[in-house]
Amino acid sequence: MNMAEPAIDKNAAIGYVRLGEQESHGDAPGIAEQRSAIERFCTKRGLTLLNLHVDHGADGDRPAESRPALHAALEQAGRCKAVFVAQSLSRLARSPMAFMRLAQHLHDAGAQLVLIQEQLDTTQSSGTIFFRLIASMGELDHDKFIQHAPFGFDLTDDGARIVVNPGEQEVIRKMVRWQYQNQSAAQIAGLLNEEGVPTKDGRPWDARAVQTVLDHAPTSRWTFEENDRA
């Protein structure tokens, strides 16, 4: 699939598919399955799939520069400011730090990222938080990343996938609403502690921890009723 590139279009999508040499006889999703998942997602979201880049026999540990289709997909997504869509994180990278570098590359280029299986979508509010946290955590090494998973997201036990934490995302939304009601960070920390909501590491909230979350919250994407100010 290869369509002419349009001018910058927020509804344009670039798909990426990978199948490693050792995966063709295993449980990994095949080329057709990945292609179908991407096409279904784009249809559901009203996105125009400009191109579907396929890496055959490419191991997920290899960097983007040595995977021709991934390199081309990243570059095209950046040029078009498009939505980069993959079936899962495992198709992009095997380590969290490698994935962080790819995500940062897309963000710097003005592109968006969707991982269907992980339900990560940076065109949505929770995904916007992810991009901002990726930028702020860019200097952390692999071990620190695992130990300091950002509030609102989790790493799977094997450290191979980043997933949204729905409960923590709801807490973030509540924090933003309280901020909208002119509550200070210290007051919000008190409210969270009264409700028994822990921080990521299980400690009570303080003003600094609250402010760190609020600094990355995409308030422009969330709207509240006027009576929420009360």
DAMO-V610186 format. One record per residue. N is the residue number from 1. RES is the residue in three letters. PSI is psi in degrees with one decimal (999 if undefined). Layout:
n = (N | N)
res = (RES | RES)
psi = (PSI | PSI)
This chain:
n = (1 | 2 | 3 | 4 | 5 | 6 | 7 | 8 | 9 | 10 | 11 | 12 | 13 | 14 | 15 | 16 | 17 | 18 | 19 | 20 | 21 | 22 | 23 | 24 | 25 | 26 | 27 | 28 | 29 | 30 | 31 | 32 | 33 | 34 | 35 | 36 | 37 | 38 | 39 | 40 | 41 | 42 | 43 | 44 | 45 | 46 | 47 | 48 | 49 | 50 | 51 | 52 | 53 | 54 | 55 | 56 | 57 | 58 | 59 | 60 | 61 | 62 | 63 | 64 | 65 | 66 | 67 | 68 | 69 | 70 | 71 | 72 | 73 | 74 | 75 | 76 | 77 | 78 | 79 | 80 | 81 | 82 | 83 | 84 | 85 | 86 | 87 | 88 | 89 | 90 | 91 | 92 | 93 | 94 | 95 | 96 | 97 | 98 | 99 | 100 | 101 | 102 | 103 | 104 | 105 | 106 | 107 | 108 | 109 | 110 | 111 | 112 | 113 | 114 | 115 | 116 | 117 | 118 | 119 | 120 | 121 | 122 | 123 | 124 | 125 | 126 | 127 | 128 | 129 | 130 | 131 | 132 | 133 | 134 | 135 | 136 | 137 | 138 | 139 | 140 | 141 | 142 | 143 | 144 | 145 | 146 | 147 | 148 | 149 | 150 | 151 | 152 | 153 | 154 | 155 | 156 | 157 | 158 | 159 | 160 | 161 | 162 | 163 | 164 | 165 | 166 | 167 | 168 | 169 | 170 | 171 | 172 | 173 | 174 | 175 | 176 | 177 | 178 | 179 | 180 | 181 | 182 | 183 | 184 | 185 | 186 | 187 | 188 | 189 | 190 | 191 | 192 | 193 | 194 | 195 | 196 | 197 | 198 | 199 | 200 | 201 | 202 | 203 | 204 | 205 | 206 | 207 | 208 | 209 | 210 | 211 | 212 | 213 | 214 | 215 | 216 | 217 | 218 | 219 | 220 | 221 | 222 | 223 | 224 | 225 | 226 | 227 | 228 | 229 | 230)
res = (MET | ASN | MET | ALA | GLU | PRO | ALA | ILE | ASP | LYS | ASN | ALA | ALA | ILE | GLY | TYR | VAL | ARG | LEU | GLY | GLU | GLN | GLU | SER | HIS | GLY | ASP | ALA | PRO | GLY | ILE | ALA | GLU | GLN | ARG | SER | ALA | ILE | GLU | ARG | PHE | CYS | THR | LYS | ARG | GLY | LEU | THR | LEU | LEU | ASN | LEU | HIS | VAL | ASP | HIS | GLY | ALA | ASP | GLY | ASP | ARG | PRO | ALA | GLU | SER | ARG | PRO | ALA | LEU | HIS | ALA | ALA | LEU | GLU | GLN | ALA | GLY | ARG | CYS | LYS | ALA | VAL | PHE | VAL | ALA | GLN | SER | LEU | SER | ARG | LEU | ALA | ARG | SER | PRO | MET | ALA | PHE | MET | ARG | LEU | ALA | GLN | HIS | LEU | HIS | ASP | ALA | GLY | ALA | GLN | LEU | VAL | LEU | ILE | GLN | GLU | GLN | LEU | ASP | THR | THR | GLN | SER | SER | GLY | THR | ILE | PHE | PHE | ARG | LEU | ILE | ALA | SER | MET | GLY | GLU | LEU | ASP | HIS | ASP | LYS | PHE | ILE | GLN | HIS | ALA | PRO | PHE | GLY | PHE | ASP | LEU | THR | ASP | ASP | GLY | ALA | ARG | ILE | VAL | VAL | ASN | PRO | GLY | GLU | GLN | GLU | VAL | ILE | ARG | LYS | MET | VAL | ARG | TRP | GLN | TYR | GLN | ASN | GLN | SER | ALA | ALA | GLN | ILE | ALA | GLY | LEU | LEU | ASN | GLU | GLU | GLY | VAL | PRO | THR | LYS | ASP | GLY | ARG | PRO | TRP | ASP | ALA | ARG | ALA | VAL | GLN | THR | VAL | LEU | ASP | HIS | ALA | PRO | THR | SER | ARG | TRP | THR | PHE | GLU | GLU | ASN | ASP | ARG | ALA)
psi = (127.8 | 104.1 | 156.1 | 141.1 | 130.1 | 178.9 | 169.0 | 126.2 | 118.5 | -13.3 | 8.6 | 144.6 | 147.9 | 124.3 | 150.5 | 133.2 | 137.4 | 140.1 | 117.0 | 164.4 | -35.8 | 1.6 | -12.5 | -23.1 | 10.0 | -154.0 | -3.2 | 145.0 | 135.4 | 175.6 | -48.0 | -40.1 | -43.3 | -44.4 | -45.1 | -41.2 | -41.1 | -44.3 | -40.9 | -42.8 | -46.6 | -39.9 | -44.5 | -37.3 | -3.9 | 29.7 | 145.2 | 115.1 | 103.6 | -36.1 | 149.7 | 109.4 | 132.5 | 123.7 | 113.3 | 132.9 | 28.7 | 122.6 | 144.8 | -12.4 | -15.0 | 141.9 | 163.6 | -35.1 | -24.7 | 8.9 | 98.2 | -43.3 | -40.1 | -43.9 | -45.2 | -39.1 | -42.7 | -42.7 | -42.2 | -40.8 | -39.5 | -43.3 | -41.4 | -3.3 | 44.3 | 177.9 | 118.3 | 121.3 | 128.1 | 155.1 | -34.5 | 165.3 | -35.4 | -20.2 | -22.7 | -50.7 | 157.3 | -16.3 | 148.1 | -39.8 | -38.2 | -40.4 | -40.5 | -39.6 | -41.2 | -42.8 | -41.3 | -37.6 | -45.7 | -43.6 | -44.5 | -30.4 | -4.5 | 15.0 | 168.1 | 167.2 | 133.9 | 127.2 | 109.7 | -49.2 | -40.1 | -6.1 | 36.5 | 121.8 | 106.1 | -1.8 | -10.0 | 167.8 | -44.2 | -35.9 | -33.7 | -41.2 | -42.0 | -47.8 | -41.8 | -38.2 | -36.2 | -44.3 | -42.1 | -20.7 | 10.1 | -22.7 | -4.8 | 145.0 | 177.4 | -47.0 | -42.1 | -34.0 | -43.9 | -40.1 | -20.4 | 48.7 | 128.6 | 145.1 | 129.2 | -10.8 | 159.2 | 155.7 | 141.9 | 163.9 | -32.7 | -0.2 | 12.3 | -18.8 | 144.6 | 127.5 | 151.4 | 139.1 | 101.2 | -39.3 | -43.0 | -32.1 | -36.6 | -35.8 | -41.2 | -43.9 | -39.9 | -40.8 | -41.5 | -38.5 | -43.4 | -38.6 | -39.9 | -28.5 | 15.3 | 25.4 | 139.3 | 167.4 | -39.4 | -40.7 | -39.5 | -40.4 | -42.4 | -41.7 | -42.9 | -41.8 | -36.0 | -34.4 | -4.7 | 25.6 | 119.6 | 162.8 | -178.8 | -36.2 | 13.4 | 7.8 | 164.6 | 156.0 | 148.1 | 175.3 | -39.2 | -43.5 | -40.7 | -45.7 | -35.6 | -43.5 | -45.3 | -31.8 | -22.4 | 0.3 | 131.8 | 72.5 | -27.1 | -17.6 | -6.6 | 135.1 | 148.3 | 155.8 | 152.3 | -34.5 | -5.0 | -17.8 | -22.1 | 999)
